Amino acid sequence: MPSNQKLLQGLLTPTGSSSQTNQKIIQYTKNQINQNPSPEKSINLFHCLNELNDDSIVKEIQRRLNSGNLFMVNLSHAQWSALVFILLSSEKNLNFIDLKTYSASAEALLGLLPVVKICKKALLSGCNLTQTSCEALSSVLSATSSRLIELDMSNNNLQDLGVKRLCAGLGSPQCALQILRLSGCQITEEGCASLASALKSNPSHLRELDLSYNHPGDSGIKLLSPLREDPCWRLDTLRMDPHGDQWMKTGLKKCKCVLC
């Protein structure tokens, strides 16, 4: 008997028929998945369900994928975990993920974080990300197992606090990110100071930084511009134009600035 199944059966007192016992183990496993365990534990639990010949949750998500209905709305934690399990179990090489393919939301990012970690490129532009999203991505950037080298978070209302949280990972010695796009994220000189500090902590990787359509101010520009010239840093592309306080507006107000 597979070790995962044996472990689960050991957690329950077998009563009634073998079929009844099996159903109890299956229900126990599903309850464990719904308790929001770590991504690694969720994947192990789905392997357990496979061994128990129950793939109902996975099949439900797989039907959506096969039908072309990839946009995931109001998924339970178990369903997000099933989607992660499918993507990680796929034979296709996951080099990039476009979050909008599934759902342009902070919830989708948290659900698919294990997939983001193994991708080289993550497209998260205009996905309604929050400062909590930045904290989650910071943990990805600082993970030794992360393969991420390109991250596009443009056109999200991250503000300076979100950037500060992201920089905790960006400044980590384990971070190998080469391209970071933060265009139109309502960043001011305070956020630029956080970025400069993170890059000084880990100067050897980032090669491209896009901060266009933000409001760095003179001090923000002065903090970051010298990093492009310093041979200690690999940063060879720094975009900060256009910039100004007019880009601190949100939604349609920002569009009005463009039309003017």
N, C-alpha and C positions, 0 to 999 in steps of 0.2 A: 504494500500500500504506500502511495507517495507520502513523504514526510509531512508536507503541509496538511494533508487531509487527516493523517494520524494525530497531529497536534490538535486540530480542531475537534476531532472526536473525543480526545482526552479531556476537553473542557466541558463536555456534556455527559450526563448520566444516560446511557442507552436504555430506553424503555420502549416497549412495543416492538413493531416490526422493523426490519432493516430499512425499509422505505421511509417509515416515520422518522427514524433516527437521522437518515440522510437529509430529510426536509428540515429537521431542526438545525442541523449543522449549516445548511444553506441559508436559513433565515438568520442564524446567528452571525454568519459571515457578512450578510447584507447589512445587518444592524451595525456591525463594526465599521463597514465602509461609510455608512451614514453618520457616524460619529466624528467625521472629519479628521481621520488619522493623517500622518505624514504621507507625502506622495509615494515614498518608497514602500510604506506599509500597505497603502491602497493597491499598488500594483501587485504585491504579494498576495493580497486577499483575492484579487481577480484571478490570479493563477490558481488559488484554492477553488474558486467557483468553477473554473475550467475542469479541474480534476474531479469535481463533483457533478460534472456534466450539466451545469447550469450556466448558460450564457445569455440569459434573457435581457439583462441590462445592456450588455455589449451589442447584442443583435439589434436592439432598438436604436442605438446610436449609429450602428453600421448601416441601417436602412436609410437613415437621413443622409449619410455620406454618399451612399450609392445612388440615391434619388437626385443628388445635386442640391438638396436643401441643406446647405452647410451652415446657415445662419442659426446659431443656437441661442434660444431665448428661454429664460426662466428654468434653466436646468438645475436639478438637485445636485448636491455634492457627489452622490453616487454616479450620476450621469456624466458630470465633468470628469470624474475619475475614470469612467469607462472610455471617454473620448481620449484621455491621456494614454490609457492602456492600449487602445487601438493604434494611436499614432506612434507610440514607442515600440510597439510590437511589429509595426509595418516593416517590410523588407526595403522600402524606399529610404534613401539617404536623406534625412531631414537637414538640409543645409540652411533653410530659411523658413520663417513663419510670418505670415501676414495676418495679424489679429482680426482685421476686418472680414476675413474669410469666414470667421466663426461668429464673432460678435464684437462690435466696437465699444467695449465697456471695460471698466476696471475689474468687474467680476470675472470676465472672461480671462483677463490677464492672470489673475490669481489662480484660476482653475487650470490654466495651461502653462503655469510657471515651469514645471519639470520639462516641458517641450522646449520652452524658450532657452533653458539652460544647455540643451544639447545642440541647439542650432548655432550656426555661425552668424546669421543675420536675422534681426528681429525688426519688422516694420510695425510700429505702434502709433503712427501718425494719426491725429484726429480721432482717438479712441476713448475720449472722456476719462483719461487717466487722472488719478488724484495723487496727493502727497503720500498716501499709503502705498500706492503703486510704486512710487519712487523707492520707498523703503524695501519693498519686495524685490525690486530689480537690483537694489544695492547688494542684497544677499546673493543674488545670482552672479554679479560682477566679482564678488570677493570669494566665490567658491572655487576651489582648486579643480573641480570637475567641469566647470563652465567652458564652453567652446566659443562663446559669444565674442565676435570681433567687430560687429557693426550693429549699432542701435539707433533707430530713428524714433524719437519721441516728439517730433514737431507738432505744433498746433494742438497742444494740450495745456490746460490751465494749471501748470505745475507751480509757478511762482517761485520765489526765492527759497521758501522752506522746503519745497519738493526737491529743488536742485541740491540743497544742503544735504538732504537725506540720501540722494543719489550719490553724492560725492563721498560718502562714507565707504562705498564700494569702489568708486573710481580711484580713490587714493590707496586702495589696498595693494600690497605687493603681488597678490595673486591675479589682479585684474590685468587682462591682456587686450582690452578694448582698443581698437584702432580708429574707428569712426564713430562720432557722436553727433547727432543732429538734434538741436533744441530750438529750432526756428519757431518763432511765434508762441513762446511759452510764458510770456509776461515776466521776464527775468530782468532785474535791475542790477545796479553795481554790487549789491549785497550777494546776489547769486554768483556774479562774476568773481567775487572775492573767494567764495567757496570753491569754485572751479579752479582758480589759480592755486589755492592751497592744496587741493587734491592732486593737481598735476605736478606740483613741486614734490609731493610725497612719492609719486610714481611717474617719473618723467620719461620712461623709456618706451612707452607703447603708443599713446594716442598720437595719430598723425593728422586727423582732420576733425575740426570742431566748427559747427555751424550755429551761430547765435544771431542770425539775421532776424529782423522784425521783433526785436526786443528793445529794452531801454537801459543799456549798460552805463550810460553817462560817461563823462570824461574819465572818471577814476576807474571805471570798469575796463575801458579801452586801454588805459595806461597799465593796468595790472596784467592784462592778457597779451597785449601786442608784443612785448619783449620776449615772450616765451617762444615766439615763432623764429626769432633771430638767434636765440641762445643755442649753441651746439649741443648742450646737455639734453635738450628736448628734441623729440622726433617730430613735433608739431610743425608741419609745413603748410597746412591750409587752415586759415582762420577767417571765417566769414562773420562780419558784424554789421554789414550794410544791407538794406537800410535799417536805421535805428532811430529811436526817439520816443518821447512819452506818448505819442499818438498810437503806438502799438501796444499800449497797456490796456486798451479797450477789448471787450469780448464780443463774440458773435457778430451780429449785424453792424454794430458800431464800428468794429474793425474793418468790415467790408466797405463801410462808408468812407473810411480813410483812403482805401485803395482807389475808389472811384473818384475821389477828389484829386 
